[in-house]
């Protein structure tokens, strides 16, 4: 009866201006005799929302960062590894995962991840540079040099790449190659470390290294330990020349 009363009241308010003489009984009879309204078909369409590749990878990265913030390195590595399993060519994810592995001392795993990435993208300069740095950390200078020799990115945009290449050549006993690379680097920027590296190679090859060491000494970016070494070498050379 409550529902019926509400319906009656609603109808009365709407139709009062049209039929002031209508009674509740009249409405009840009319309502009972009226043709039923056609049923309205209702369908609920549920579609699965799928993230784009970029959005999905971003979500995985965010979850990895959250795990790192909570100190859960294992979960962070799992999230990044899951992303790579789905998209092996997600190179930024691979570099991030390699950095995490390197950070906790899992050098072999980090190296494997990077080598797998280079099989997919042989000319990826950042991946080669990261792998070479990892090998250098293990004092595998020849192996690092080989990794860098297998690709030739444009030097002006990859100074760090060629700086490490020159250093690995020098440390690996390939001073002729190192001298050439240092000179190419110095044509772009006169960095003290490159002058020092050039001078060290020239000294090892029995060439005149004084000019390179003098330029290194005059550089504003040379560290104090390196500066002391250069001054000692120049002093020793000057003393040797006077005897």
TORGUPA-344782 format. One record per residue (C-alpha): residue in one letter; x, y negated, z negated; residue number from 1. Coordinates in steps of 0.001 Angstrom, whole numbers, padded with zeros to 6 digits, always signed. Layout:
r=a	xx=X	yy=Y	zz=Z	k=NUM
...
***
This chain:
r=x	xx=+000000	yy=+000000	zz=+000000	k=1
r=x	xx=+002917	yy=-002397	zz=-000656	k=2
r=x	xx=+004246	yy=-001996	zz=+002892	k=3
r=x	xx=+000790	yy=-002398	zz=+004322	k=4
r=x	xx=+000225	yy=-005560	zz=+002305	k=5
r=x	xx=+003489	yy=-007006	zz=+003589	k=6
r=x	xx=+002505	yy=-006253	zz=+007144	k=7
r=x	xx=-000858	yy=-007811	zz=+006628	k=8
r=x	xx=+000636	yy=-010915	zz=+005130	k=9
r=x	xx=+003139	yy=-011260	zz=+007958	k=10
r=x	xx=+000522	yy=-010819	zz=+010602	k=11
r=x	xx=-001794	yy=-013281	zz=+008845	k=12
r=x	xx=+000835	yy=-015988	zz=+008851	k=13
r=x	xx=+001555	yy=-015567	zz=+012524	k=14
r=x	xx=-002035	yy=-015344	zz=+013742	k=15
r=x	xx=-003747	yy=-017827	zz=+011389	k=16
r=x	xx=-003901	yy=-020576	zz=+013980	k=17
r=x	xx=-005489	yy=-018284	zz=+016552	k=18
r=x	xx=-008145	yy=-016395	zz=+014573	k=19
r=x	xx=-009160	yy=-017955	zz=+011294	k=20
r=x	xx=-012078	yy=-015535	zz=+010926	k=21
r=x	xx=-010111	yy=-012316	zz=+011204	k=22
r=x	xx=-010206	yy=-010116	zz=+008131	k=23
r=x	xx=-007806	yy=-007595	zz=+006718	k=24
r=x	xx=-010119	yy=-004811	zz=+007742	k=25
r=x	xx=-010262	yy=-006096	zz=+011301	k=26
r=x	xx=-006501	yy=-006132	zz=+011426	k=27
r=x	xx=-006303	yy=-002640	zz=+009974	k=28
r=x	xx=-008670	yy=-001286	zz=+012604	k=29
r=x	xx=-006843	yy=-003080	zz=+015395	k=30
r=x	xx=-003502	yy=-001897	zz=+014132	k=31
r=x	xx=-004702	yy=+001708	zz=+013941	k=32
r=x	xx=-006237	yy=+001591	zz=+017422	k=33
r=x	xx=-003385	yy=-000168	zz=+019164	k=34
r=x	xx=-001350	yy=+001796	zz=+021617	k=35
r=x	xx=+001956	yy=+002874	zz=+020140	k=36
r=x	xx=+004964	yy=+000898	zz=+021269	k=37
r=x	xx=+007293	yy=+002746	zz=+023564	k=38
r=x	xx=+010203	yy=+004278	zz=+021779	k=39
r=x	xx=+013448	yy=+002395	zz=+022246	k=40
r=x	xx=+016265	yy=+004681	zz=+023069	k=41
r=x	xx=+019263	yy=+003902	zz=+020953	k=42
r=x	xx=+022683	yy=+005250	zz=+021663	k=43
r=x	xx=+025781	yy=+004553	zz=+019667	k=44
r=x	xx=+028888	yy=+004495	zz=+021803	k=45
r=x	xx=+032054	yy=+005244	zz=+019879	k=46
r=x	xx=+035271	yy=+004776	zz=+021773	k=47
r=x	xx=+038705	yy=+005442	zz=+020396	k=48
r=x	xx=+040885	yy=+002344	zz=+020218	k=49
r=x	xx=+044288	yy=+003161	zz=+021648	k=50
r=x	xx=+047250	yy=+000881	zz=+021039	k=51
r=x	xx=+049479	yy=-000222	zz=+023851	k=52
r=x	xx=+053051	yy=+001077	zz=+023890	k=53
r=x	xx=+054395	yy=-002235	zz=+022602	k=54
r=x	xx=+051822	yy=-002462	zz=+019804	k=55
r=x	xx=+052374	yy=+001135	zz=+018735	k=56
r=x	xx=+056143	yy=+000736	zz=+018639	k=57
r=x	xx=+055782	yy=-002513	zz=+016724	k=58
r=x	xx=+053592	yy=-000725	zz=+014191	k=59
r=x	xx=+056198	yy=+002013	zz=+013756	k=60
r=x	xx=+058909	yy=-000579	zz=+013264	k=61
r=x	xx=+056829	yy=-002414	zz=+010686	k=62
r=x	xx=+056224	yy=+000804	zz=+008785	k=63
r=x	xx=+059946	yy=+001542	zz=+008913	k=64
r=x	xx=+060738	yy=-001929	zz=+007588	k=65
r=x	xx=+058215	yy=-001476	zz=+004787	k=66
r=x	xx=+059824	yy=+001836	zz=+003878	k=67
r=x	xx=+063257	yy=+000194	zz=+003827	k=68
r=x	xx=+061975	yy=-002600	zz=+001619	k=69
r=x	xx=+060783	yy=+000080	zz=-000796	k=70
r=x	xx=+064157	yy=+001825	zz=-000669	k=71
r=x	xx=+062758	yy=+004834	zz=+001184	k=72
r=x	xx=+065399	yy=+005337	zz=+003886	k=73
r=x	xx=+064207	yy=+008829	zz=+004728	k=74
r=x	xx=+060737	yy=+007570	zz=+005595	k=75
r=x	xx=+062160	yy=+004694	zz=+007622	k=76
r=x	xx=+064286	yy=+007106	zz=+009638	k=77
r=x	xx=+061278	yy=+009381	zz=+010098	k=78
r=x	xx=+059157	yy=+006534	zz=+011490	k=79
r=x	xx=+061849	yy=+005440	zz=+013935	k=80
r=x	xx=+062529	yy=+009044	zz=+014936	k=81
r=x	xx=+058821	yy=+009545	zz=+015552	k=82
r=x	xx=+058805	yy=+006496	zz=+017802	k=83
r=x	xx=+061737	yy=+007877	zz=+019800	k=84
r=x	xx=+060046	yy=+011250	zz=+020145	k=85
r=x	xx=+057093	yy=+009518	zz=+021763	k=86
r=x	xx=+059123	yy=+006991	zz=+023792	k=87
r=x	xx=+062747	yy=+008127	zz=+024275	k=88
r=x	xx=+063469	yy=+005000	zz=+026327	k=89
r=x	xx=+062666	yy=+002661	zz=+023421	k=90
r=x	xx=+066283	yy=+001526	zz=+023244	k=91
r=x	xx=+065830	yy=-001127	zz=+020559	k=92
r=x	xx=+064310	yy=+001533	zz=+018291	k=93
r=x	xx=+067238	yy=+003847	zz=+019032	k=94
r=x	xx=+069757	yy=+001162	zz=+018121	k=95
r=x	xx=+067892	yy=+000461	zz=+014888	k=96
r=x	xx=+067832	yy=+004138	zz=+013970	k=97
r=x	xx=+071535	yy=+004514	zz=+014798	k=98
r=x	xx=+072294	yy=+001558	zz=+012536	k=99
r=x	xx=+070388	yy=+003184	zz=+009663	k=100
r=x	xx=+072187	yy=+006479	zz=+010157	k=101
r=x	xx=+075519	yy=+004686	zz=+010330	k=102
r=x	xx=+074669	yy=+002725	zz=+007206	k=103
r=x	xx=+074195	yy=+005838	zz=+005106	k=104
r=x	xx=+077285	yy=+007519	zz=+006536	k=105
r=x	xx=+075599	yy=+009957	zz=+008924	k=106
r=x	xx=+078061	yy=+009104	zz=+011691	k=107
r=x	xx=+077611	yy=+012295	zz=+013698	k=108
r=x	xx=+073836	yy=+011859	zz=+013803	k=109
r=x	xx=+074194	yy=+008227	zz=+014796	k=110
r=x	xx=+076627	yy=+009170	zz=+017564	k=111
r=x	xx=+074290	yy=+011871	zz=+018870	k=112
r=x	xx=+071367	yy=+009435	zz=+019001	k=113
r=x	xx=+073428	yy=+006913	zz=+020948	k=114
r=x	xx=+074809	yy=+009492	zz=+023371	k=115
r=x	xx=+071284	yy=+010726	zz=+024058	k=116
r=x	xx=+070254	yy=+007166	zz=+024794	k=117
r=x	xx=+073142	yy=+006635	zz=+027195	k=118
r=x	xx=+072079	yy=+009708	zz=+029134	k=119
r=x	xx=+068805	yy=+007860	zz=+029776	k=120
r=x	xx=+070327	yy=+004407	zz=+030299	k=121
r=x	xx=+074029	yy=+004690	zz=+031240	k=122
r=x	xx=+074431	yy=+000947	zz=+031758	k=123
r=x	xx=+072895	yy=-000150	zz=+028474	k=124
r=x	xx=+075710	yy=-002406	zz=+027230	k=125
r=x	xx=+074521	yy=-002789	zz=+023639	k=126
r=x	xx=+074222	yy=+000963	zz=+023226	k=127
r=x	xx=+077734	yy=+001494	zz=+024595	k=128
r=x	xx=+079091	yy=-001233	zz=+022358	k=129
r=x	xx=+077450	yy=+000296	zz=+019288	k=130
r=x	xx=+078778	yy=+003772	zz=+020101	k=131
r=x	xx=+082264	yy=+002391	zz=+020680	k=132
r=x	xx=+082185	yy=+000585	zz=+017330	k=133
r=x	xx=+081152	yy=+003806	zz=+015639	k=134
r=x	xx=+084073	yy=+005651	zz=+017247	k=135
r=x	xx=+086433	yy=+002831	zz=+016296	k=136
r=x	xx=+085280	yy=+003199	zz=+012697	k=137
r=x	xx=+086509	yy=+006787	zz=+012936	k=138
r=x	xx=+089798	yy=+005528	zz=+014475	k=139
r=x	xx=+088982	yy=+007283	zz=+017738	k=140
r=x	xx=+090295	yy=+004423	zz=+019845	k=141
r=x	xx=+090789	yy=+006313	zz=+023098	k=142
r=x	xx=+087264	yy=+007732	zz=+022912	k=143
r=x	xx=+085875	yy=+004261	zz=+022230	k=144
r=x	xx=+087794	yy=+002835	zz=+025174	k=145
r=x	xx=+086445	yy=+005547	zz=+027460	k=146
r=x	xx=+082874	yy=+004740	zz=+026413	k=147
r=x	xx=+083419	yy=+001076	zz=+027263	k=148
r=x	xx=+085264	yy=+001835	zz=+030516	k=149
r=x	xx=+082255	yy=+003718	zz=+031884	k=150
r=x	xx=+080243	yy=+000543	zz=+032410	k=151
r=x	xx=+081156	yy=-002954	zz=+033580	k=152
r=x	xx=+078568	yy=-005480	zz=+032373	k=153
r=x	xx=+079173	yy=-009118	zz=+033379	k=154
r=x	xx=+081907	yy=-010470	zz=+031129	k=155
r=x	xx=+080509	yy=-013980	zz=+030400	k=156
r=x	xx=+077339	yy=-012473	zz=+028910	k=157
r=x	xx=+079150	yy=-009673	zz=+027053	k=158
r=x	xx=+082212	yy=-011172	zz=+025373	k=159
r=x	xx=+081886	yy=-008872	zz=+022341	k=160
r=x	xx=+081898	yy=-005863	zz=+024656	k=161
r=x	xx=+085160	yy=-006866	zz=+026348	k=162
r=x	xx=+086737	yy=-008065	zz=+023110	k=163
r=x	xx=+086299	yy=-004592	zz=+021633	k=164
r=x	xx=+087464	yy=-003057	zz=+024900	k=165
r=x	xx=+090707	yy=-005048	zz=+024774	k=166
r=x	xx=+091218	yy=-004171	zz=+021110	k=167
r=x	xx=+090614	yy=-000467	zz=+021743	k=168
r=x	xx=+093051	yy=-000523	zz=+024673	k=169
r=x	xx=+095708	yy=-002176	zz=+022471	k=170
r=x	xx=+095170	yy=+000211	zz=+019570	k=171
r=x	xx=+095081	yy=+003172	zz=+021952	k=172
r=x	xx=+098453	yy=+002284	zz=+023468	k=173
r=x	xx=+097006	yy=+000947	zz=+026732	k=174
r=x	xx=+098602	yy=-002494	zz=+026506	k=175
r=x	xx=+098762	yy=-003151	zz=+030241	k=176
r=x	xx=+094977	yy=-002819	zz=+030435	k=177
r=x	xx=+094577	yy=-004787	zz=+027212	k=178
r=x	xx=+096655	yy=-007728	zz=+028510	k=179
r=x	xx=+094464	yy=-007991	zz=+031590	k=180
r=x	xx=+091278	yy=-007926	zz=+029513	k=181
r=x	xx=+092604	yy=-010484	zz=+027013	k=182
r=x	xx=+093472	yy=-012852	zz=+029829	k=183
r=x	xx=+090005	yy=-012530	zz=+031295	k=184
r=x	xx=+088499	yy=-013248	zz=+027894	k=185
r=x	xx=+090734	yy=-016284	zz=+027353	k=186
r=x	xx=+089524	yy=-017683	zz=+030663	k=187
r=x	xx=+086079	yy=-017849	zz=+029024	k=188
r=x	xx=+087042	yy=-018974	zz=+025510	k=189
r=x	xx=+090384	yy=-019634	zz=+023827	k=190
r=x	xx=+089712	yy=-017605	zz=+020685	k=191
r=x	xx=+092551	yy=-017118	zz=+018247	k=192
r=x	xx=+091966	yy=-013367	zz=+017933	k=193
r=x	xx=+092388	yy=-012959	zz=+021683	k=194
r=x	xx=+095610	yy=-014966	zz=+021719	k=195
r=x	xx=+096871	yy=-012788	zz=+018884	k=196
r=x	xx=+095872	yy=-009580	zz=+020682	k=197
r=x	xx=+097570	yy=-010777	zz=+023861	k=198
r=x	xx=+100740	yy=-011650	zz=+021962	k=199
r=x	xx=+100814	yy=-008286	zz=+020201	k=200
r=x	xx=+100563	yy=-006443	zz=+023517	k=201
r=x	xx=+103200	yy=-008633	zz=+025144	k=202
r=x	xx=+105465	yy=-008000	zz=+022183	k=203
r=x	xx=+104932	yy=-004250	zz=+022510	k=204
r=x	xx=+105632	yy=-004384	zz=+026254	k=205
r=x	xx=+108843	yy=-006304	zz=+025685	k=206
r=x	xx=+107456	yy=-009474	zz=+027269	k=207
r=x	xx=+107600	yy=-013041	zz=+025979	k=208
r=x	xx=+104920	yy=-013308	zz=+023311	k=209
r=x	xx=+105869	yy=-016662	zz=+021784	k=210
r=x	xx=+103412	yy=-018753	zz=+023800	k=211
r=x	xx=+100488	yy=-016493	zz=+022901	k=212
r=x	xx=+101406	yy=-016533	zz=+019202	k=213
r=x	xx=+101772	yy=-020302	zz=+019230	k=214
r=x	xx=+098310	yy=-020616	zz=+020730	k=215
r=x	xx=+096970	yy=-018230	zz=+018118	k=216
r=x	xx=+098551	yy=-020306	zz=+015346	k=217
r=x	xx=+096957	yy=-023460	zz=+016716	k=218
r=x	xx=+093505	yy=-021866	zz=+016856	k=219
r=x	xx=+091003	yy=-023037	zz=+014273	k=220
r=x	xx=+089246	yy=-019663	zz=+014068	k=221
r=x	xx=+092185	yy=-017465	zz=+013073	k=222
r=x	xx=+091932	yy=-015901	zz=+009608	k=223
r=x	xx=+094509	yy=-016627	zz=+006926	k=224
r=x	xx=+096000	yy=-013125	zz=+006934	k=225
r=x	xx=+096419	yy=-013213	zz=+010717	k=226
r=x	xx=+097828	yy=-016735	zz=+010544	k=227
r=x	xx=+100494	yy=-015662	zz=+008025	k=228
r=x	xx=+101380	yy=-012707	zz=+010239	k=229
r=x	xx=+101785	yy=-014956	zz=+013302	k=230
r=x	xx=+103976	yy=-017414	zz=+011412	k=231
r=x	xx=+106161	yy=-014585	zz=+010140	k=232
r=x	xx=+106563	yy=-013197	zz=+013651	k=233
r=x	xx=+107445	yy=-016600	zz=+015090	k=234
r=x	xx=+109879	yy=-017289	zz=+012268	k=235
r=x	xx=+111497	yy=-013893	zz=+012710	k=236
r=x	xx=+111745	yy=-014431	zz=+016452	k=237
r=x	xx=+113274	yy=-017889	zz=+015985	k=238
r=x	xx=+115810	yy=-016510	zz=+013540	k=239
r=x	xx=+116673	yy=-013701	zz=+015916	k=240
r=x	xx=+117160	yy=-016173	zz=+018765	k=241
r=x	xx=+119702	yy=-018191	zz=+016784	k=242
r=x	xx=+121893	yy=-015191	zz=+016079	k=243
***
